[in-house]
């Protein structure tokens, strides 16, 4: 490396270190168990391991890669670890990682068809494939967004655009009706956050009670809408969920869709987690009624082995979505934009700059195939059911929610343990399991009860990993509950 040299890294040097980087990735993916799942660092450790000032002179890639191993890897919580069972377990598969590499090399901006025709058209083709795989009708236009949070934000903005009595896009909220949208008590926080961003305020988001299986209650939804109309609100949108974050419950979409039809409300479905399950034919029930939705988001980066970020957003009313967002200055005008066969994706969301995310998803679908992807999802659901059976059979534990997919909600509840002792016990249990480095779980609260969550979804997770984590949980409980 010669300091002061202009231009990029020489091709031969790139090839040399590229081979080394790929070799490191291959070894990492082959043996992730050598790392603790949860990073064993204290706040500030990574910062202290790095210089406080930028390098004045060029540094050799040899030293950079060495510091990657020395300072960065110890501070990584390994989401690609097969014993990562927290939140929603995700995994970047081999073909998806290669797709990221090629997309980074091409480095295109897929904002306009003209700025990279293949990026736009591959996105249309790939989301057409995914739409077929999960059973959505052809009427849904697909577009890739970074996360479900942004997709839901755009959906709710489109729902606001569909309100005909006020020009929110041009005039803002001032002078317009008081808008209110509805979601369940178990909905993801991004729905409420979208309400904040769009000017509804938290007061403009009404949370609907759930039933005994943590699903939105359609009768309560109807009542809420009626009450709000009488109080001067303008109901405009319902955000339902397929696979809630805490319990993976599926809201009764057909009944909710009927309410939305009767009340003329936009129906958005957050299917970020469980929507992908519909790839397996026997799990297609998860999206029942979603053909009547106005928009839906599902996340290939959650349960389709595609490196984060990659969210598939489908809209049945793309003209309304475009009306909410399209703003074309002179410097972005192209002759092709007037052709009916051309879609400029910048017109359908917040972002102008757009990564070539379709490439990695296209490679994942092609490499594993529809059948292979369905088989892997099916295997995860089977593992979730196995774990639920083990919990149900153990007198020291209890399940706290149904297990429709591969996420299990439970807690330790040894016989004769008073209720007031259970939360401290389960908190300590979670901390002990995670501190071991052998597995990583997360928690939630269900009707006020501290609840452990065990989410299975990594492509490399086997029954051996699940059994080892369950044995660890039981062993730590014995140590905590009966230390003598």
Residue pairs with C-beta under 8 A, 6 or more apart in sequence:
1 58
1 59
1 60
1 61
2 58
3 57
3 58
4 58
5 58
9 61
13 61
17 61
17 65
20 65
21 65
24 65
25 97
28 80
29 80
29 94
29 460
32 78
32 80
32 81
32 82
32 460
33 81
33 82
33 83
35 73
35 76
35 78
35 81
35 437
36 78
36 436
36 437
36 438
37 77
37 78
37 81
37 83
37 84
37 434
37 437
37 438
37 439
37 440
38 77
38 434
38 435
38 437
38 440
39 74
39 75
39 76
39 77
40 74
40 437
41 74
41 75
45 74
45 75
46 71
46 72
46 74
46 75
49 70
49 71
50 67
50 71
77 84
77 440
78 84
79 89
79 90
79 91
80 91
80 92
80 458
80 460
81 440
81 458
82 458
82 460
82 461
82 462
82 465
83 438
83 439
83 440
83 461
83 465
83 468
83 469
84 440
84 458
85 439
85 440
85 441
85 442
85 453
85 454
85 455
85 456
85 469
86 440
86 441
86 442
86 453
86 455
87 442
87 453
87 455
88 245
88 273
88 302
88 303
88 407
88 455
88 457
89 455
89 456
89 457
89 458
89 461
90 301
90 302
90 303
90 308
90 457
90 458
91 305
91 457
91 458
91 459
91 460
92 100
92 305
92 306
92 307
92 308
93 305
93 306
93 307
93 364
93 367
93 368
93 459
94 367
95 360
95 363
95 364
95 366
95 367
95 368
96 305
96 306
96 307
96 360
96 361
96 363
96 364
97 307
97 360
98 360
98 363
99 307
99 359
99 360
99 361
99 362
99 363
99 364
100 307
100 360
102 359
103 355
103 356
103 357
103 359
103 360
106 116
106 356
106 359
108 115
108 116
108 119
108 356
109 115
109 116
109 353
109 354
110 116
110 119
110 120
110 123
110 345
110 354
110 355
110 356
110 358
111 332
111 344
111 345
111 346
111 351
111 352
111 353
111 354
112 120
112 332
112 334
112 337
112 344
112 345
112 346
113 120
113 121
113 334
113 336
113 337
113 342
113 343
113 344
114 334
114 336
116 356
119 354
119 356
119 358
119 359
120 342
120 343
120 344
120 345
122 358
122 359
122 362
123 142
123 143
123 144
123 345
123 357
123 358
124 142
124 343
125 362
126 358
126 361
126 362
126 365
127 142
127 143
127 144
127 312
127 314
127 358
128 142
129 365
130 142
130 298
130 300
130 312
130 361
130 365
131 137
131 138
131 140
131 142
131 314
133 278
133 279
133 365
133 370
133 373
134 275
134 276
134 278
134 279
134 284
134 287
134 298
135 278
135 284
135 287
136 287
136 290
136 291
136 296
136 314
137 291
139 316
140 296
140 314
140 315
140 316
141 314
141 315
141 316
141 318
141 321
141 348
142 312
142 313
142 314
143 313
143 315
143 345
143 348
143 349
144 310
144 311
144 312
144 313
144 354
144 357
144 358
144 361
145 151
145 154
145 297
145 311
145 313
145 349
145 351
146 309
146 310
146 311
146 351
146 355
146 357
147 190
147 299
147 309
147 311
148 188
148 190
148 270
148 272
148 297
148 299
148 311
149 188
149 190
149 193
149 194
150 311
150 349
150 350
150 351
151 297
151 311
151 313
152 188
152 190
152 191
152 194
152 239
152 268
152 270
152 297
153 190
153 193
153 194
153 197
153 198
153 350
154 313
154 321
154 324
154 325
154 348
154 349
154 350
155 239
155 266
155 268
155 294
155 295
155 297
155 313
155 315
155 321
156 181
156 191
156 194
156 195
156 198
156 237
156 239
156 266
156 268
157 198
157 324
157 325
158 266
158 294
158 295
158 315
158 317
158 320
158 321
158 323
158 324
159 181
159 236
159 237
159 265
159 266
159 268
159 294
160 168
160 179
160 198
160 236
160 237
160 324
161 168
161 169
161 320
161 321
161 323
161 324
162 236
162 266
162 317
162 320
163 176
163 177
163 179
163 234
163 236
165 176
165 177
165 234
166 175
166 176
166 177
168 176
169 323
169 324
172 199
173 179
173 199
177 233
177 234
178 204
178 232
178 233
178 234
179 200
179 204
179 233
179 234
179 235
179 236
179 237
180 200
180 204
180 205
180 206
180 228
180 233
180 234
180 235
180 236
181 191
181 195
181 200
181 204
181 205
181 206
181 235
181 236
181 237
181 238
181 239
182 205
182 206
182 207
182 208
182 221
182 224
182 225
182 235
182 237
182 238
182 239
182 265
183 191
183 192
183 205
183 206
183 207
183 208
183 216
183 238
183 239
183 240
183 241
184 207
184 208
184 209
184 210
184 215
184 216
184 240
184 241
184 244
184 251
185 207
185 208
185 209
185 210
186 210
186 214
186 215
186 216
186 241
186 244
186 245
186 246
186 247
186 249
187 207
187 239
187 241
187 244
187 270
188 241
188 244
188 245
188 270
188 272
190 270
191 205
191 239
191 270
192 202
192 205
195 201
195 202
195 204
195 205
196 202
206 224
206 228
208 216
208 217
208 220
208 221
208 224
209 217
209 220
210 216
210 217
210 249
211 217
213 249
213 401
213 402
214 244
214 246
214 247
214 249
214 401
214 402
214 446
215 249
215 250
215 251
215 252
216 240
216 241
216 251
216 252
216 256
218 252
218 255
218 256
218 258
218 259
221 238
221 256
221 259
222 259
225 235
225 259
225 263
225 265
228 235
229 235
235 263
235 265
236 265
236 266
237 265
237 266
237 267
237 268
238 256
238 259
238 260
238 265
238 266
238 267
238 268
239 268
239 269
239 270
240 251
240 253
240 256
240 267
240 268
240 269
240 270
240 293
241 249
241 250
241 251
241 269
241 270
241 271
242 250
242 251
242 253
242 269
242 270
242 271
242 273
242 274
242 275
242 286
242 287
242 290
242 296
243 249
243 250
243 271
243 272
243 273
243 274
243 275
243 277
243 286
243 405
244 250
244 251
245 273
245 444
246 401
246 409
246 444
246 445
246 446
246 451
246 453
247 401
247 402
247 407
247 409
247 444
247 446
248 273
248 274
248 403
248 404
248 405
248 406
248 407
249 401
249 402
249 404
250 274
250 286
250 404
252 289
253 269
253 287
253 288
253 289
253 290
253 292
253 293
254 288
254 289
254 292
255 289
256 267
256 289
257 267
257 289
257 292
257 293
259 265
260 266
260 267
260 292
261 292
266 294
266 295
267 292
267 293
267 294
267 295
268 293
268 294
268 295
268 296
269 275
269 290
269 293
269 295
269 296
269 297
270 296
270 297
271 286
271 287
271 290
271 296
271 297
271 298
272 297
272 298
272 299
272 302
272 311
273 299
273 302
273 303
273 405
274 286
274 404
274 405
275 286
275 287
275 290
275 296
275 297
275 298
275 299
276 298
276 299
276 300
276 302
276 303
276 304
276 377
277 283
277 286
277 303
277 377
277 381
277 405
278 284
278 286
278 287
279 304
279 370
279 373
279 374
279 377
280 374
280 377
280 378
280 381
281 374
282 378
283 377
283 378
283 381
283 405
286 404
286 405
287 296
290 296
293 316
294 315
294 316
294 317
295 313
295 314
295 315
295 316
295 317
295 321
296 313
296 314
297 311
297 312
297 313
297 314
298 311
298 312
298 314
299 310
299 311
299 312
300 306
300 310
300 311
300 312
300 361
300 364
301 307
301 308
301 309
301 310
301 311
302 457
303 377
303 380
303 457
304 361
304 364
304 373
305 364
305 368
305 373
305 376
305 459
306 360
306 361
306 364
307 360
309 357
310 357
310 360
310 361
312 361
313 349
315 321
315 348
318 348
321 348
321 349
322 347
322 348
325 347
325 348
325 349
325 350
326 347
326 348
328 337
328 347
332 346
334 344
336 342
337 344
345 354
346 352
346 354
364 373
365 373
368 376
376 459
380 405
380 406
380 456
380 457
380 461
381 405
381 406
383 406
383 456
383 461
383 463
383 466
384 403
384 405
384 406
384 407
384 408
384 456
385 403
386 463
386 466
387 403
387 408
387 454
387 456
387 466
387 470
388 399
388 403
388 408
390 470
391 397
391 398
391 399
391 408
391 410
392 399
394 474
395 414
395 415
396 412
396 413
396 414
396 415
396 474
396 477
396 481
397 410
397 411
397 412
397 413
397 477
398 410
398 411
398 413
399 408
399 409
399 410
400 409
400 410
400 411
400 446
400 449
400 451
401 409
401 446
401 451
403 409
406 455
406 456
406 457
407 453
407 454
407 455
407 456
408 453
408 454
408 455
409 444
409 446
409 451
409 452
409 453
410 451
410 452
410 454
411 422
411 426
411 449
411 450
411 451
411 452
412 422
412 425
412 426
412 429
412 452
412 473
412 477
412 481
413 422
414 425
414 477
414 481
417 425
417 481
422 450
423 449
423 450
425 477
425 480
425 481
426 443
426 450
426 451
426 452
427 443
427 450
428 480
429 452
429 473
429 476
429 477
429 480
430 441
430 442
430 443
430 452
432 476
432 479
432 480
433 439
433 440
433 441
433 469
433 472
433 473
433 476
434 440
434 441
436 472
436 476
438 468
438 469
438 472
439 468
439 469
439 472
439 473
441 452
441 453
441 454
441 469
441 473
442 453
442 455
443 450
443 451
443 452
443 453
444 451
444 453
445 451
454 469
456 466
